[in-house]
Amino acid sequence: MREYQKLRLKHKFPYDSVFSLLYYKFLENPNRDFVISLYKDTVEKFSYKDFFVKVISVRDYLSKKGLNKEDCINIIMQNSADFLILYFAALSLGIIVCPINYNLSPKEISYIVNDSKSKILFVDYEYLPKIEEIKERFASDFEVVVFSKNDIETNYFNLFSIYKNSFDIKFENINKEVFLIDKAVIIYTSGTSGNPKGAILTHANLLSDAQAIAEWFKFDINTRALCILPLFHNNGQIVTLLAPLWAGGSTVMIKGNVSLMSFWDLVNKYNVTWTSVIPTILSVLINFNIKRKDNILQGIICGGALLPKRVQIDFEEKYKVPIYEGYGLTETTSFSCFNPIEVKKRRIGSIGLPLPINKMAIFDENGIELPDNEIGEMCIKGYNVFLEYCNLHEKNASVFKNGWFHSGDYGYRDSDGFFYIRGRKDDMIIKGGENIYPREIENLIYTNPKIKDCALIGVEHKLWGEDLVLFIEQIENQKVNKMEIIDFLIGKIADFKIPSEIYFINELEDLSEMPKGPTKKILRKELKKYYETHLRK
């Protein structure tokens, strides 16, 4: 039993489960808008009552399927109200929801289905060919349910037929047997090394992080979040769904591949007050150079990858919208720290202060807590720290020590309590006995307005142990050369931190763009592999 479970009575949870949160918000404001779903060429608007009726109908369907508490289902669907209806219906029965990234290969999907021990896979019709390719790998009693709003002929049941017609629902027999400590969601990491890891999150995890974010940013019933990031990751689920729900607000769901060209149109048309993005989206919006059309967007939450200072400053100067950088992992449900909401109290370049629901500290390799301004591993404990990894007992034992979750990220805390990240433990480069954190050098490189992306990797060196190799992707129609980069770095960092080799993505064979994972994080291991096979001298 994790520490947050032992201490949960110290934190007053007003709701017993995620479904309980939805239920009571429905009772408070049944006719208020809850979800606006932009899916393909259609716009669907659901009040809290409309949405709740659909949830109950699908809940009844799941119950009749014979699914029991802690059985697992997989979902491969685009962002939509339909995803959310299935999500809440399952959670209401204590069924574990395990969404799967629809961009994964059939082999990767097969691994997650089997590792999560799922009973049923719910899949958008457009992704059915992937499932057909691997269906022989599933258990004999495994079921596939297709979702499509159109009348289609398949060998599978179409979930949409369950609730395409509204009907009266009786609310007297709402299930009360799902509790805070019960498992709710399994989110699989991007799997940058080996197979992906399934992080098991409880109802308490989801609720505590949603509450903390809603209260940190002062969400209220007028809050309307734009959900851009995919629901198969927890940022989309927590920041732009459950946090607004906690406040009685609403969410605009857009399909994952909707063009960002329409970002400001969507914000203006649907009166969006908050959204959550990864840094790449901010860079894209700046380059589109589309004029802001609203006067209601209050702020943008940003995390998931390095936020270059230049990008934040340029965006805020151009659009007059504050960016709030934070930090978290799948294992901390979503975020565990943020910059203050008071704009003047933010610290550009910092990931902020810990949320009230968790503690953060810096430890050395011996498990000793370090003082301020010393670099070590960032560790977290609190109500939002996940239960465990699915089927990985040794990994669980290694990441949980003395009540702290060891993140694998390195950074430091300043004397005012603000945290700063220096990069992944696995990314650290040791050159001649000196520890080098790529993010320090990358932050400097990003201040060059000609640079779109960059990544520093360590490669084997017979004298120093490791040496530094820098990959750069330039902004289109902008030119920069190696000596410009080296001259730019001289005097700003120690000489041993200056890369020995610099390569430009657009000049390399078989590497037209920076390799990135599903969450748009740069895949350093892919760059190392490319270096060894194409560039090693």
TIRODREN-67768 format. One record per residue (C-alpha): residue number from 1; x, y, z. Coordinates in pm, 1 decimal, m for minus. Example, Ala and Ser with C-alpha at 12.3 -4.5 7.8 and 13.67 -1.06 7.14 Angstrom:
<atoms>
1 / 1230.0 / m450.0 / 780.0 .
2 / 1367.0 / m106.0 / 714.0 .
</atoms>
This chain:
<atoms>
1 / 0.0 / 0.0 / 0.0 .
2 / 145.9 / 332.8 / m109.1 .
3 / 186.8 / 626.0 / 127.2 .
4 / m100.2 / 827.4 / m17.8 .
5 / m331.5 / 535.0 / 61.4 .
6 / m214.4 / 522.2 / 422.3 .
7 / m257.3 / 896.3 / 458.2 .
8 / m568.6 / 945.9 / 248.2 .
9 / m786.1 / 1024.8 / 549.8 .
10 / m572.8 / 1334.4 / 609.1 .
11 / m688.3 / 1472.4 / 275.2 .
12 / m1059.1 / 1538.0 / 249.4 .
13 / m1181.1 / 1391.5 / m77.2 .
14 / m1538.9 / 1513.3 / m132.6 .
15 / m1596.6 / 1236.8 / m390.0 .
16 / m1557.7 / 858.9 / m364.2 .
17 / m1458.7 / 807.4 / m727.6 .
18 / m1420.6 / 977.9 / m1063.9 .
19 / m1776.7 / 879.4 / m1149.4 .
20 / m1896.4 / 1024.6 / m820.2 .
21 / m1740.7 / 1357.4 / m922.7 .
22 / m1937.5 / 1352.1 / m1249.8 .
23 / m2258.4 / 1249.4 / m1072.2 .
24 / m2255.5 / 1533.9 / m821.3 .
25 / m2158.5 / 1793.8 / m1078.8 .
26 / m2451.0 / 1671.1 / m1289.8 .
27 / m2684.3 / 1719.5 / m992.0 .
28 / m2549.8 / 2070.2 / m929.7 .
29 / m2588.2 / 2200.7 / m1286.0 .
30 / m2772.2 / 1951.1 / m1509.8 .
31 / m2836.4 / 2201.4 / m1788.7 .
32 / m2492.7 / 2363.7 / m1801.8 .
33 / m2264.9 / 2277.7 / m2095.5 .
34 / m2016.3 / 2002.9 / m2015.3 .
35 / m1866.7 / 1867.8 / m2339.6 .
36 / m1849.0 / 2017.8 / m2686.0 .
37 / m1711.5 / 1753.5 / m2919.8 .
38 / m1565.2 / 1847.7 / m3257.9 .
39 / m1533.1 / 1516.1 / m3436.2 .
40 / m1466.6 / 1497.3 / m3808.6 .
41 / m1726.6 / 1728.0 / m3968.1 .
42 / m1971.4 / 1730.8 / m3678.2 .
43 / m2015.2 / 1939.0 / m3363.0 .
44 / m2193.1 / 1778.5 / m3068.6 .
45 / m2284.1 / 1969.6 / m2755.6 .
46 / m2372.9 / 1788.1 / m2433.0 .
47 / m2512.0 / 1938.3 / m2116.6 .
48 / m2422.2 / 1761.2 / m1793.5 .
49 / m2759.5 / 1585.2 / m1809.8 .
50 / m2726.2 / 1485.6 / m2176.3 .
51 / m2382.0 / 1344.3 / m2110.2 .
52 / m2483.6 / 1163.3 / m1792.3 .
53 / m2774.6 / 991.2 / m1968.5 .
54 / m2535.8 / 852.0 / m2231.0 .
55 / m2293.8 / 735.5 / m1961.0 .
56 / m2566.2 / 543.4 / m1779.0 .
57 / m2682.7 / 371.0 / m2096.8 .
58 / m2330.0 / 251.2 / m2178.8 .
59 / m2276.7 / 161.2 / m1813.3 .
60 / m2577.7 / m71.3 / m1835.5 .
61 / m2434.7 / m223.5 / m2152.8 .
62 / m2098.5 / m290.4 / m1984.7 .
63 / m2268.6 / m440.3 / m1682.4 .
64 / m2463.5 / m681.1 / m1902.4 .
65 / m2139.1 / m786.0 / m2071.4 .
66 / m2044.8 / m951.7 / m1744.0 .
67 / m1747.8 / m727.4 / m1672.4 .
68 / m1647.9 / m718.4 / m1307.6 .
69 / m1470.4 / m468.5 / m1087.5 .
70 / m1097.4 / m443.2 / m1181.6 .
71 / m1153.1 / m609.1 / m1519.1 .
72 / m975.8 / m404.5 / m1784.7 .
73 / m1090.2 / m262.8 / m2117.6 .
74 / m880.1 / m101.7 / m2393.0 .
75 / m987.8 / 202.5 / m2593.5 .
76 / m839.9 / 302.7 / m2929.5 .
77 / m1038.4 / 611.9 / m3020.5 .
78 / m981.5 / 972.5 / m3118.0 .
79 / m1061.4 / 1253.5 / m2875.4 .
80 / m1438.6 / 1277.3 / m2865.6 .
81 / m1740.0 / 1279.5 / m2637.1 .
82 / m1783.2 / 912.7 / m2727.9 .
83 / m1444.0 / 828.3 / m2575.5 .
84 / m1545.2 / 1013.7 / m2257.3 .
85 / m1883.8 / 844.3 / m2232.3 .
86 / m1720.0 / 502.0 / m2244.8 .
87 / m1448.7 / 622.7 / m2002.5 .
88 / m1692.3 / 737.2 / m1731.5 .
89 / m1924.6 / 439.8 / m1783.8 .
90 / m1640.4 / 196.2 / m1721.0 .
91 / m1504.7 / 385.0 / m1419.7 .
92 / m1852.6 / 391.2 / m1265.3 .
93 / m1839.1 / 10.6 / m1236.5 .
94 / m1481.6 / m9.8 / m1112.5 .
95 / m1365.7 / m130.5 / m1454.8 .
96 / m1008.6 / m26.4 / m1536.4 .
97 / m969.3 / 186.1 / m1850.0 .
98 / m651.8 / 137.0 / m2053.6 .
99 / m644.9 / 368.9 / m2357.2 .
100 / m397.9 / 290.3 / m2634.1 .
101 / m220.0 / 533.6 / m2863.2 .
102 / m380.6 / 487.9 / m3205.4 .
103 / m50.1 / 575.7 / m3371.3 .
104 / 119.4 / 262.2 / m3239.1 .
105 / 205.3 / m28.6 / m3464.3 .
106 / m6.7 / m347.3 / m3450.4 .
107 / 276.8 / m522.9 / m3265.3 .
108 / 286.8 / m251.6 / m2996.8 .
109 / m92.3 / m258.1 / m2963.2 .
110 / m83.6 / m635.1 / m2921.6 .
111 / 171.4 / m606.1 / m2639.8 .
112 / m40.8 / m355.9 / m2443.9 .
113 / m363.9 / m552.9 / m2489.9 .
114 / m202.8 / m867.9 / m2354.3 .
115 / 3.3 / m701.5 / m2080.5 .
116 / m302.1 / m517.4 / m1944.6 .
117 / m503.7 / m844.4 / m1949.7 .
118 / m789.1 / m662.4 / m2116.2 .
119 / m1129.9 / m826.4 / m2168.3 .
120 / m1262.3 / m601.8 / m2445.9 .
121 / m1109.4 / m361.0 / m2697.1 .
122 / m1322.0 / m68.2 / m2813.9 .
123 / m1183.1 / 68.6 / m3138.3 .
124 / m1268.9 / 341.4 / m3388.3 .
125 / m1357.2 / 189.7 / m3722.5 .
126 / m1066.0 / 365.0 / m3895.1 .
127 / m815.7 / 167.9 / m3681.3 .
128 / m981.4 / m169.6 / m3731.3 .
129 / m728.5 / m284.0 / m3997.7 .
130 / m455.1 / m276.0 / m3731.7 .
131 / m662.2 / m502.7 / m3510.1 .
132 / m743.2 / m742.9 / m3793.3 .
133 / m370.8 / m784.8 / m3845.4 .
134 / m309.0 / m904.1 / m3487.6 .
135 / m637.9 / m1055.8 / m3369.4 .
136 / m488.5 / m1406.2 / m3367.4 .
137 / m253.6 / m1297.0 / m3086.8 .
138 / m539.6 / m1227.8 / m2845.4 .
139 / m700.2 / m1468.0 / m2598.4 .
140 / m986.9 / m1677.1 / m2733.4 .
141 / m1245.6 / m1497.7 / m2516.5 .
142 / m1116.1 / m1150.3 / m2602.8 .
143 / m1379.7 / m929.3 / m2766.7 .
144 / m1349.6 / m643.9 / m3013.7 .
145 / m1622.8 / m378.7 / m3026.6 .
146 / m1615.5 / m129.7 / m3313.3 .
147 / m1726.3 / 230.0 / m3282.6 .
148 / m1870.4 / 411.5 / m3581.7 .
149 / m2152.4 / 660.6 / m3614.9 .
150 / m2224.6 / 523.7 / m3963.4 .
151 / m2410.8 / 205.9 / m4048.5 .
152 / m2126.4 / m23.5 / m4142.4 .
153 / m2105.2 / m391.3 / m4215.7 .
154 / m1837.5 / m560.7 / m4002.7 .
155 / m1795.1 / m882.3 / m3811.7 .
156 / m1799.0 / m683.4 / m3488.8 .
157 / m2066.0 / m521.3 / m3273.3 .
158 / m2103.0 / m142.3 / m3320.3 .
159 / m2105.1 / 34.3 / m2982.4 .
160 / m2278.5 / 343.6 / m3118.8 .
161 / m2604.0 / 152.5 / m3156.3 .
162 / m2627.0 / 140.0 / m2775.4 .
163 / m2683.2 / 510.8 / m2722.1 .
164 / m2761.4 / 680.4 / m3050.4 .
165 / m3118.6 / 733.6 / m2928.2 .
166 / m3186.9 / 915.7 / m2602.3 .
167 / m3419.8 / 757.1 / m2351.8 .
168 / m3524.0 / 804.9 / m1991.4 .
169 / m3278.2 / 692.3 / m1725.3 .
170 / m3351.3 / 620.0 / m1361.6 .
171 / m3083.0 / 745.1 / m1127.8 .
172 / m3189.5 / 575.2 / m804.1 .
173 / m2949.3 / 281.0 / m826.0 .
174 / m2618.6 / 458.9 / m871.2 .
175 / m2334.1 / 221.6 / m783.3 .
176 / m2155.1 / 317.4 / m462.0 .
177 / m1901.2 / 36.1 / m461.4 .
178 / m1609.5 / 214.5 / m628.0 .
179 / m1365.5 / 378.3 / m390.3 .
180 / m1065.1 / 607.8 / m387.3 .
181 / m803.1 / 333.9 / m355.7 .
182 / m944.7 / 130.8 / m644.5 .
183 / m755.8 / 108.9 / m973.6 .
184 / m897.6 / 340.0 / m1238.8 .
185 / m667.5 / 381.4 / m1538.8 .
186 / m356.1 / 223.1 / m1687.1 .
187 / m146.2 / 458.0 / m1899.4 .
188 / 139.8 / 305.2 / m2096.6 .
189 / 453.6 / 510.0 / m2135.8 .
190 / 594.4 / 579.6 / m2479.3 .
191 / 842.9 / 294.4 / m2449.9 .
192 / 1163.4 / 468.6 / m2554.0 .
193 / 1354.8 / 165.6 / m2420.8 .
194 / 1217.6 / m185.5 / m2448.1 .
195 / 847.7 / m250.7 / m2401.7 .
196 / 623.7 / 26.3 / m2267.8 .
197 / 545.2 / 32.5 / m1895.5 .
198 / 185.2 / 44.6 / m1777.5 .
199 / 142.4 / 291.5 / m1490.5 .
200 / m161.8 / 204.0 / m1278.0 .
201 / m349.0 / 508.6 / m1149.6 .
202 / m622.5 / 501.3 / m885.3 .
203 / m934.2 / 711.6 / m846.1 .
204 / m752.2 / 903.0 / m569.4 .
205 / m465.5 / 976.9 / m808.4 .
206 / m697.8 / 1121.2 / m1072.5 .
207 / m912.0 / 1319.1 / m829.9 .
208 / m625.5 / 1465.5 / m628.0 .
209 / m438.7 / 1592.1 / m934.1 .
210 / m758.8 / 1729.4 / m1088.5 .
211 / m842.8 / 1912.0 / m766.5 .
212 / m492.1 / 2051.2 / m727.0 .
213 / m479.7 / 2185.4 / m1083.1 .
214 / m831.7 / 2331.1 / m1065.4 .
215 / m752.2 / 2512.5 / m742.4 .
216 / m400.0 / 2620.5 / m848.3 .
217 / m535.1 / 2796.1 / m1157.0 .
218 / m861.3 / 2909.8 / m993.2 .
219 / m1091.8 / 2721.2 / m1230.3 .
220 / m1464.2 / 2786.8 / m1181.9 .
221 / m1796.2 / 2712.5 / m1351.5 .
222 / m1704.5 / 2951.7 / m1633.6 .
223 / m1381.1 / 2769.4 / m1710.8 .
224 / m1380.6 / 2614.1 / m2056.5 .
225 / m1077.0 / 2405.1 / m2151.3 .
226 / m967.9 / 2319.0 / m2503.4 .
227 / m850.5 / 1956.9 / m2508.5 .
228 / m584.9 / 1935.3 / m2780.5 .
229 / m361.4 / 1664.9 / m2634.1 .
230 / m476.4 / 1304.2 / m2679.4 .
231 / m685.8 / 1125.8 / m2419.8 .
232 / m462.0 / 820.5 / m2437.9 .
233 / m223.3 / 1022.8 / m2218.2 .
234 / m308.8 / 1160.3 / m1877.2 .
235 / m248.9 / 1527.8 / m1956.9 .
236 / m559.7 / 1529.9 / m2175.5 .
237 / m758.6 / 1336.1 / m1916.7 .
238 / m658.3 / 1544.7 / m1614.8 .
239 / m578.1 / 1902.1 / m1714.8 .
240 / m844.8 / 1962.0 / m1978.5 .
241 / m1117.3 / 1722.9 / m1859.1 .
242 / m1120.5 / 1630.4 / m1489.4 .
243 / m981.7 / 1961.3 / m1361.3 .
244 / m1252.7 / 2168.6 / m1536.9 .
245 / m1509.2 / 1908.1 / m1426.5 .
246 / m1393.5 / 1950.6 / m1065.3 .
247 / m1484.9 / 2319.5 / m1094.6 .
248 / m1814.5 / 2251.4 / m1274.4 .
249 / m1677.0 / 2391.4 / m1599.9 .
250 / m1670.3 / 2253.2 / m1951.9 .
251 / m1440.7 / 2104.9 / m2215.3 .
252 / m1406.1 / 2139.3 / m2591.2 .
253 / m1273.5 / 1813.0 / m2734.7 .
254 / m1094.5 / 1822.2 / m3067.0 .
255 / m963.5 / 1537.7 / m3276.0 .
256 / m593.2 / 1479.4 / m3230.5 .
257 / m493.6 / 1573.2 / m3585.5 .
258 / m704.5 / 1887.9 / m3617.2 .
259 / m489.3 / 2152.4 / m3781.2 .
260 / m342.2 / 2406.7 / m3542.9 .
261 / m417.4 / 2662.7 / m3813.4 .
262 / m765.0 / 2676.8 / m3656.7 .
263 / m640.7 / 2718.6 / m3296.8 .
264 / m732.9 / 3084.3 / m3252.5 .
265 / m1062.0 / 3036.1 / m3438.7 .
266 / m1157.1 / 2757.2 / m3195.3 .
267 / m1054.6 / 2961.4 / m2891.2 .
268 / m1264.3 / 3253.7 / m3013.3 .
269 / m1569.2 / 3058.0 / m3132.2 .
270 / m1605.8 / 2841.7 / m2821.0 .
271 / m1495.1 / 3095.1 / m2557.6 .
272 / m1200.9 / 2888.8 / m2441.4 .
273 / m1040.1 / 3014.3 / m2119.9 .
274 / m758.1 / 2756.9 / m2073.4 .
275 / m574.0 / 2491.4 / m2266.4 .
276 / m278.4 / 2258.5 / m2214.6 .
277 / m6.4 / 2201.1 / m2473.0 .
278 / 342.0 / 2067.5 / m2528.1 .
279 / 613.0 / 2319.7 / m2627.2 .
280 / 612.4 / 2213.3 / m2993.0 .
281 / 256.6 / 2345.1 / m3030.3 .
282 / 364.0 / 2690.7 / m2911.3 .
283 / 645.9 / 2696.2 / m3167.4 .
284 / 405.3 / 2595.6 / m3445.1 .
285 / 155.5 / 2867.5 / m3348.8 .
286 / 429.3 / 3131.3 / m3351.1 .
287 / 543.1 / 3023.0 / m3698.6 .
288 / 186.8 / 3025.0 / m3834.9 .
289 / 174.1 / 3395.2 / m3742.7 .
290 / m205.1 / 3395.0 / m3721.1 .
291 / m359.5 / 3688.3 / m3536.8 .
292 / m527.2 / 3622.7 / m3204.4 .
293 / m902.0 / 3686.8 / m3228.5 .
294 / m1030.9 / 3645.4 / m2871.3 .
295 / m1001.0 / 3832.9 / m2544.5 .
296 / m1097.7 / 3548.8 / m2311.6 .
297 / m806.9 / 3300.4 / m2308.7 .
298 / m657.5 / 3337.6 / m1959.7 .
299 / m355.0 / 3110.5 / m1978.6 .
300 / m183.4 / 2811.4 / m2134.7 .
301 / m47.8 / 2521.2 / m1931.1 .
302 / 267.3 / 2368.8 / m2074.9 .
303 / 471.2 / 2058.6 / m1995.0 .
304 / 583.6 / 1722.5 / m2126.1 .
305 / 911.7 / 1840.0 / m2279.0 .
306 / 1169.4 / 2116.6 / m2272.5 .
307 / 1007.6 / 2461.5 / m2301.3 .
308 / 1276.4 / 2686.3 / m2453.2 .
309 / 1285.9 / 3029.6 / m2289.1 .
310 / 1287.1 / 3193.5 / m2630.0 .
311 / 964.8 / 3019.8 / m2730.5 .
312 / 787.8 / 3123.7 / m2409.3 .
313 / 902.3 / 3484.2 / m2429.0 .
314 / 820.8 / 3518.1 / m2801.5 .
315 / 475.7 / 3363.5 / m2758.9 .
316 / 383.0 / 3584.3 / m2464.9 .
317 / 505.2 / 3898.4 / m2638.1 .
318 / 313.8 / 3813.5 / m2954.0 .
319 / m14.8 / 3688.4 / m2807.2 .
320 / m28.2 / 3841.9 / m2457.6 .
321 / m120.7 / 3507.4 / m2301.2 .
322 / 79.6 / 3379.6 / m2000.8 .
323 / 240.7 / 3036.1 / m2026.7 .
324 / 254.9 / 2830.6 / m1707.0 .
325 / 532.9 / 2575.0 / m1722.1 .
326 / 507.3 / 2273.9 / m1494.9 .
327 / 646.3 / 1926.5 / m1451.0 .
328 / 503.5 / 1580.8 / m1406.7 .
329 / 508.8 / 1228.0 / m1538.3 .
330 / 263.7 / 954.1 / m1618.2 .
331 / 362.9 / 817.5 / m1277.4 .
332 / 249.0 / 1136.1 / m1101.2 .
333 / m89.0 / 1124.4 / m1278.1 .
334 / m8.6 / 1443.8 / m1466.5 .
335 / 159.8 / 1741.0 / m1298.5 .
336 / 337.8 / 1758.6 / m963.7 .
337 / 455.6 / 2122.7 / m975.9 .
338 / 372.1 / 2448.5 / m1150.9 .
339 / 477.5 / 2807.8 / m1168.8 .
340 / 251.3 / 3038.4 / m963.2 .
341 / m60.6 / 3171.3 / m1130.4 .
342 / 40.8 / 3527.0 / m1041.7 .
343 / 225.8 / 3623.1 / m1359.8 .
344 / 493.5 / 3830.2 / m1188.0 .
345 / 577.4 / 3545.3 / m948.4 .
346 / 660.1 / 3300.2 / m1227.3 .
347 / 1023.1 / 3213.6 / m1295.1 .
348 / 1093.0 / 3161.0 / m1663.2 .
349 / 1302.4 / 2847.4 / m1701.2 .
350 / 1174.7 / 2691.9 / m1377.8 .
351 / 918.9 / 2412.1 / m1357.4 .
352 / 774.3 / 2581.3 / m1051.6 .
353 / 668.5 / 2491.3 / m699.0 .
354 / 523.2 / 2158.9 / m574.1 .
355 / 145.7 / 2120.6 / m572.9 .
356 / m20.6 / 2103.8 / m228.7 .
357 / m102.4 / 1733.2 / m278.4 .
358 / 259.7 / 1620.0 / m310.8 .
359 / 610.8 / 1681.0 / m186.3 .
360 / 924.9 / 1703.0 / m398.5 .
361 / 1288.8 / 1663.5 / m301.6 .
362 / 1632.7 / 1615.3 / m458.3 .
363 / 1830.5 / 1301.3 / m366.3 .
364 / 2177.7 / 1177.5 / m449.4 .
365 / 2260.1 / 825.2 / m570.5 .
366 / 2281.8 / 705.6 / m208.4 .
367 / 1931.4 / 822.5 / m121.7 .
368 / 2050.3 / 1124.1 / 79.4 .
369 / 1846.4 / 1441.6 / 39.4 .
370 / 2053.9 / 1721.7 / m110.6 .
371 / 2053.9 / 2088.1 / m6.6 .
372 / 1936.8 / 2372.8 / m228.5 .
373 / 2113.3 / 2434.6 / m559.2 .
374 / 2273.1 / 2089.0 / m579.2 .
375 / 2181.4 / 1864.7 / m874.3 .
376 / 2036.1 / 1523.1 / m803.6 .
377 / 1738.8 / 1302.1 / m880.7 .
378 / 1395.1 / 1458.2 / m846.1 .
379 / 1169.6 / 1249.0 / m623.0 .
380 / 800.5 / 1285.4 / m546.6 .
381 / 560.3 / 1152.4 / m287.7 .
382 / 192.0 / 1232.8 / m250.9 .
383 / m165.7 / 1155.5 / m340.1 .
384 / m99.9 / 1179.3 / m714.6 .
385 / 184.5 / 924.9 / m722.3 .
386 / 76.0 / 613.0 / m909.0 .
387 / 8.1 / 275.6 / m748.7 .
388 / 260.9 / 63.9 / m940.6 .
389 / 372.2 / m56.4 / m1282.9 .
390 / 166.0 / m333.0 / m1436.8 .
391 / 339.9 / m673.9 / m1404.3 .
392 / 682.8 / m523.1 / m1328.7 .
393 / 764.1 / m621.4 / m970.7 .
394 / 1138.8 / m556.5 / m987.9 .
395 / 1085.4 / m215.8 / m1147.9 .
396 / 835.7 / m123.5 / m876.1 .
397 / 1088.2 / m211.1 / m608.6 .
398 / 1355.8 / 2.6 / m773.7 .
399 / 1151.5 / 322.0 / m821.1 .
400 / 984.4 / 330.3 / m477.9 .
401 / 1230.2 / 389.2 / m193.5 .
402 / 1139.8 / 503.4 / 157.4 .
403 / 804.4 / 633.0 / 40.7 .
404 / 949.1 / 838.1 / m246.3 .
405 / 900.5 / 778.4 / m617.2 .
406 / 1232.7 / 821.1 / m797.7 .
407 / 1155.8 / 991.4 / m1127.0 .
408 / 1481.4 / 933.2 / m1316.8 .
409 / 1485.3 / 1307.6 / m1392.1 .
410 / 1771.1 / 1520.0 / m1264.4 .
411 / 1747.6 / 1878.0 / m1146.7 .
412 / 1774.7 / 2105.4 / m846.3 .
413 / 1573.5 / 2328.5 / m611.8 .
414 / 1670.6 / 2688.9 / m548.5 .
415 / 1661.9 / 2863.4 / m212.7 .
416 / 1306.4 / 2985.9 / m274.7 .
417 / 1174.6 / 2634.0 / m338.0 .
418 / 1149.0 / 2656.5 / m717.6 .
419 / 1256.5 / 2345.9 / m907.9 .
420 / 1463.9 / 2330.1 / m1226.5 .
421 / 1507.0 / 2024.8 / m1447.0 .
422 / 1834.9 / 1929.1 / m1607.6 .
423 / 1725.1 / 1615.3 / m1793.0 .
424 / 1675.0 / 1241.3 / m1763.2 .
425 / 1914.2 / 1036.0 / m1555.8 .
426 / 1964.7 / 818.8 / m1863.7 .
427 / 2049.5 / 1129.9 / m2070.5 .
428 / 2331.9 / 1246.9 / m1844.5 .
429 / 2669.6 / 1243.6 / m2019.1 .
430 / 2994.4 / 1183.4 / m1830.0 .
431 / 3288.7 / 1335.3 / m2015.4 .
432 / 3626.5 / 1302.6 / m1848.8 .
433 / 3461.5 / 1260.7 / m1509.3 .
434 / 3239.1 / 1568.3 / m1552.9 .
435 / 2861.7 / 1528.9 / m1541.3 .
436 / 2692.3 / 1709.6 / m1829.6 .
437 / 2315.2 / 1755.0 / m1858.2 .
438 / 2200.5 / 1801.5 / m2220.5 .
439 / 1919.2 / 2036.1 / m2128.1 .
440 / 2163.0 / 2302.9 / m2007.0 .
441 / 2330.3 / 2321.4 / m2348.4 .
442 / 2003.3 / 2277.1 / m2539.6 .
443 / 1845.6 / 2569.3 / m2352.1 .
444 / 2122.7 / 2792.5 / m2480.7 .
445 / 2095.9 / 2662.2 / m2837.8 .
446 / 1721.4 / 2728.6 / m2840.5 .
447 / 1779.4 / 3099.4 / m2782.7 .
448 / 1905.6 / 3115.6 / m3142.0 .
449 / 1601.3 / 3222.2 / m3349.9 .
450 / 1716.4 / 3006.4 / m3644.2 .
451 / 1689.6 / 2681.1 / m3446.9 .
452 / 1372.1 / 2474.6 / m3458.3 .
453 / 1490.6 / 2169.0 / m3259.7 .
454 / 1812.0 / 2043.0 / m3109.5 .
455 / 1933.8 / 1742.8 / m2913.4 .
456 / 2264.9 / 1669.3 / m2746.2 .
457 / 2376.2 / 1307.7 / m2708.2 .
458 / 2675.3 / 1134.1 / m2556.1 .
459 / 2878.5 / 895.5 / m2770.0 .
460 / 3159.0 / 662.8 / m2670.9 .
461 / 3508.8 / 814.8 / m2665.8 .
462 / 3826.0 / 617.3 / m2597.8 .
463 / 3995.9 / 896.7 / m2400.5 .
464 / 3714.7 / 1082.2 / m2220.6 .
465 / 3466.5 / 798.3 / m2185.1 .
466 / 3198.0 / 1000.1 / m2365.4 .
467 / 3198.6 / 1294.9 / m2601.9 .
468 / 2927.6 / 1541.1 / m2705.2 .
469 / 2743.1 / 1530.4 / m3036.5 .
470 / 2481.5 / 1791.5 / m3121.4 .
471 / 2199.1 / 1747.1 / m3374.9 .
472 / 2022.4 / 2060.1 / m3499.3 .
473 / 1709.9 / 2110.8 / m3706.3 .
474 / 1695.1 / 2461.1 / m3851.1 .
475 / 1383.4 / 2664.4 / m3911.7 .
476 / 1288.2 / 2647.9 / m4278.3 .
477 / 1472.7 / 2901.7 / m4495.6 .
478 / 1710.1 / 2985.1 / m4209.4 .
479 / 2078.8 / 2900.8 / m4226.9 .
480 / 2328.2 / 2852.0 / m3948.8 .
481 / 2670.5 / 2684.7 / m3960.3 .
482 / 2881.6 / 2492.3 / m3710.9 .
483 / 3118.6 / 2776.6 / m3629.3 .
484 / 2826.0 / 3007.2 / m3552.5 .
485 / 2701.9 / 2755.9 / m3295.3 .
486 / 3045.9 / 2708.8 / m3137.3 .
487 / 3114.9 / 3084.5 / m3126.3 .
488 / 2772.0 / 3134.9 / m2970.2 .
489 / 2846.7 / 2886.3 / m2690.2 .
490 / 3200.3 / 3006.0 / m2609.1 .
491 / 3197.4 / 3204.2 / m2287.7 .
492 / 2845.5 / 3095.3 / m2194.7 .
493 / 2936.7 / 2742.0 / m2082.4 .
494 / 3253.3 / 2561.0 / m1983.9 .
495 / 3472.7 / 2455.4 / m2275.0 .
496 / 3427.1 / 2085.4 / m2196.0 .
497 / 3052.3 / 2128.8 / m2255.6 .
498 / 3094.1 / 2253.5 / m2613.0 .
499 / 2999.5 / 1975.5 / m2861.6 .
500 / 3284.6 / 1817.1 / m3054.5 .
501 / 3058.6 / 1727.4 / m3347.2 .
502 / 2758.2 / 1916.9 / m3485.1 .
503 / 2519.3 / 1783.9 / m3748.9 .
504 / 2227.4 / 1949.7 / m3926.7 .
505 / 1923.6 / 1728.1 / m3980.7 .
506 / 1842.0 / 1865.4 / m4326.1 .
507 / 2192.7 / 1773.9 / m4447.8 .
508 / 2187.0 / 1410.7 / m4332.4 .
509 / 2100.4 / 1103.1 / m4534.6 .
510 / 1786.2 / 914.0 / m4423.3 .
511 / 1711.3 / 1165.4 / m4146.2 .
512 / 1481.4 / 1439.5 / m4270.4 .
513 / 1351.5 / 1551.1 / m3930.5 .
514 / 1424.6 / 1512.0 / m3562.3 .
515 / 1301.8 / 1167.6 / m3445.5 .
516 / 1022.6 / 1200.2 / m3190.4 .
517 / 793.7 / 971.0 / m2994.8 .
518 / 412.4 / 985.6 / m2968.9 .
519 / 430.7 / 1269.2 / m2714.0 .
520 / 671.3 / 1465.8 / m2939.1 .
521 / 970.0 / 1408.5 / m2713.6 .
522 / 1296.7 / 1380.9 / m2903.1 .
523 / 1418.8 / 1020.6 / m2913.7 .
524 / 1784.7 / 1047.3 / m2820.1 .
525 / 1832.9 / 672.9 / m2853.0 .
526 / 1728.7 / 693.4 / m3216.9 .
527 / 1985.9 / 968.2 / m3270.0 .
528 / 2253.3 / 755.8 / m3101.3 .
529 / 2161.4 / 463.3 / m3323.8 .
530 / 2179.0 / 685.6 / m3631.7 .
531 / 2516.5 / 819.7 / m3522.6 .
532 / 2661.4 / 470.3 / m3479.3 .
533 / 2535.0 / 345.9 / m3815.6 .
534 / 2590.5 / 658.4 / m4029.4 .
535 / 2834.0 / 900.0 / m3868.0 .
536 / 3079.3 / 714.3 / m3647.4 .
537 / 3431.2 / 785.4 / m3780.2 .
</atoms>
